[in-house]
Amino acid sequence: MKNKIEIKKFLGMEVRVVNDKYIILKDMFDVLGRLSDKGQIQTAERNKLQNFLKDINKETDSKSFTITSKGKKHSRDEQEVECLRLETVPIVLTQFRPTKAKGEEALNKWCEFMKFVDNLLTSLEVYKFIITDKEFQKDKMDILTEAGGSAMVSNQQVNTIMAKLMGVYDQGIKRLKKEELRMYQGQTTVDLLTVREFVLDKFVNAYEFTGSHKTAMEMTEKLARKKYKL
């Protein structure tokens, strides 16, 4: 099946989009003024992108396609191009500030985009995901340890409960760490950090009563589902 190519605008400049879903990386980096003098994606830029995608579990959003382009004397040449899924472009864009190699337009639009991102993160109080009350978890784990429980096992089980509550456990994501919850906040109107604190609190209470990590996890999941109507 032939891959469809469309021309769209990215930061005010034309880029090619494959099958309505992927931007051609070379075009994206060209707009950002980050190609080499020979017009190629630089190794350092490619590595930075791939490492970032790996960090946010989006490695599969980078993909290659074979496209057909016009060659010399009206011939048609096939070439393989690296692409990035469109919905991943915004988060990636936060990591790549445009240079002035292509003028001011891309840089100005990037600045407007970053202001939008800042306003969005502020309105959602995302700072709560990175600045939290450490004493709450420490105090709870101290209580659990004094009762004979394992802080490491308990933390893993709390993460498992969060994965089940968010409905990703059966998708292969068996645990959701505290710092990973921010990626799922948009799927619910409930503050996920508040949910996690509730889960941790009830887990410790249940362990104190039962002396069993497994039973505490089962009881806590049931309580959380009842409270948050899941």
N, C-alpha and C positions, 0 to 999 in steps of 0.2 A: 504494500500500500504506500502510495506517494505521500510524503510529509508535506503538509500545507504551510506555506510561508505568507505572513501578513506583515505589513509595515505599520508600526504603531509609534507613539511618542513616549519617550522616557526622559524626564527632566527637561522637556522642551525640545528634544532632538530625536530624530528618527532611528528606530532600531527594528530588527526583524524578530518576529515571534513565530514559533513553530507550533502548529496544531492548537492554537489558541491558549496554550498552557505554559510554554517555555520561552524565555528570552534567550537569545544567543549571547553567550558570555562575552565574546569578543566585541560585540556591539555595545554591551553594557559598559565594559571597561573602556571602550573608546569614548563614550559619552563622559565618563568620569575622568578622562585624560590620563589614563593609567596604562596605556599600551607602551611597548618598547619603541625605540626609534625605527624599528623595522615593521611596526604595526602588529606585533604579536603580544599575547598575554604573557607578562613577565612571571617567571617561576615563583618569585617571592609573593606576588599577588595571588597566584593560583593556590599556593600553599596556605596563605592566610585565609582564603575563602574556605578551602577544604577543612582546615583545622577548626574554623568557626562552625561550619556545618556539623562536624563531628561532635563538637561541644554541646550543641543543642539538639542532637539526635535527628538531624535532617540530611544525613549524607546521601540518602536516596533521592533527594530533591535535585541533585546534580546529575545530568544525564546527557548522553551524546545521541545525535541524530544524523542521518545521511540526508542531505538536501541537494537539490539540483539548482545550479546557477548558470547564468549566461557566460559562455566562454568566448574565445575569439571567433570571428567569422560566423556568428550566429549559432555556434555549436553549444551543446549543453554539457556542462561539467558537473560531476558529482563530488561532493566533499562532505567530510564528517565534521560536525560542529559541536562544541561543548555548550550545554544550555543549563539554565537554572529555572526551576518552577516559579511562576509569577508570584504566587502568594508568599513565597519565601524572600522575594526581592526586598520588601520593606525592611525586614529585620537585618538582612545583609547590608543594606544601604547605610545603616547606622555605623557600620564598621569602615566604610570607604568614603572619605570626604573627597569631592571632586577637586582636581587641580584646576589651574586657570589655563591649561593647555588648549582647551576648546572655547575659551572665553568665559564671560561672567554668568551666562544664563543658567547653566547647569548648577553652578555653585549657589546662585541666588535661590533657585528652586529647592536645592538640597537644604539650605538654611530654613526655608519656609516649612519643609517637611519635618525637620528636626524640632522646630517650634511646635508643630502639631503633635509630634510624638511626646514632647515634654508636657504639653497641656493634657494629653490623654493619660499619661502615667500619673500626673498629679491628681487628676480628677478621680482616678481609680485607687488612689492612695497606695500605689505599688511599693512605696518605700517600706511598708509594713512587712514585705517579704524579705527584705535585706537588713532591716533594723528591727530587731525583736527583743523582747524581754527574756534574756538568758536565764534569769533567776527562776522563772516559772518551771522550765524544764529541769533545771538543776535540782530545785527543791523536790520535784516529783520523783526524780530518779533517786535522790537520797532516801526518800521514804520507801521506795520500792526495794532498794538495796538492803535497807535495814530490815525489811520484811523477808529477806532471803532471795529476792529476785535478781535477775541479770539485766543490767541496764542495756547491754548490747542487744540481747534477745528481745527485750521489751520495745526498744526503738524500732527494730526490724518489724515487729508485729504491728506496731502503730502505723508504720509505713504501708504494711500490707492492708490494714483496714482502710486506709485512705485510698489505696488503689481500688479496693472493692467498692467503696462508696462512690468513687468517680466513674465506675463502670469500665475500667480499663484492665482489670485483673484477668478477665477471660480473653483479653486481646493479647495476652503475653506479657503485659507490664505488671509484674507481681508486687512491686513496691513503688511508692511515690514518696521521695524524700521531701523534707520541708521546702528546700530551695527549688524543687521541681514543681511545686503546687502553682507557682505563678503562671506556668504555661497553660493551666486549666481554669484559671480564674474567670476567663471570659465565658465559660460554659455554664456558670451558675451565678446567682445573685447573692449567694451566701459567701461571707468572708471565709476562705478555706483555712486560713491560719487560726481563726476562731474555732472552726470545726476541729482542727487538729489538737488544739488545746483541750477541747471538750473530750476528745477521744483519749488523749493522754491521761487526763484527770480521772476519767471513768475506768481506764485500764488499770491504773495504780490502785484505785479503790477496790476493783474486782480482784486483783491479785492479793491484796491484803486479806480479803475475805476467803478466797479459795486456795491460795498458795500454788496456783497452777497457771502458767503462762497461756496454755492452750484454752483453758476454760475462761480466763480473763479476756482473751481475744474474742471468743465467741459471744460472751456477755456484752462486751463493749460495742461490738458491731451491731448487735440487736438494739442496744440503747441509742446508738447514733442514728440508725435507720428510723427508729420511732420518733426521735426528736426532730430530725430534719426531713421526715416524711419521704424516705427513699425506698 
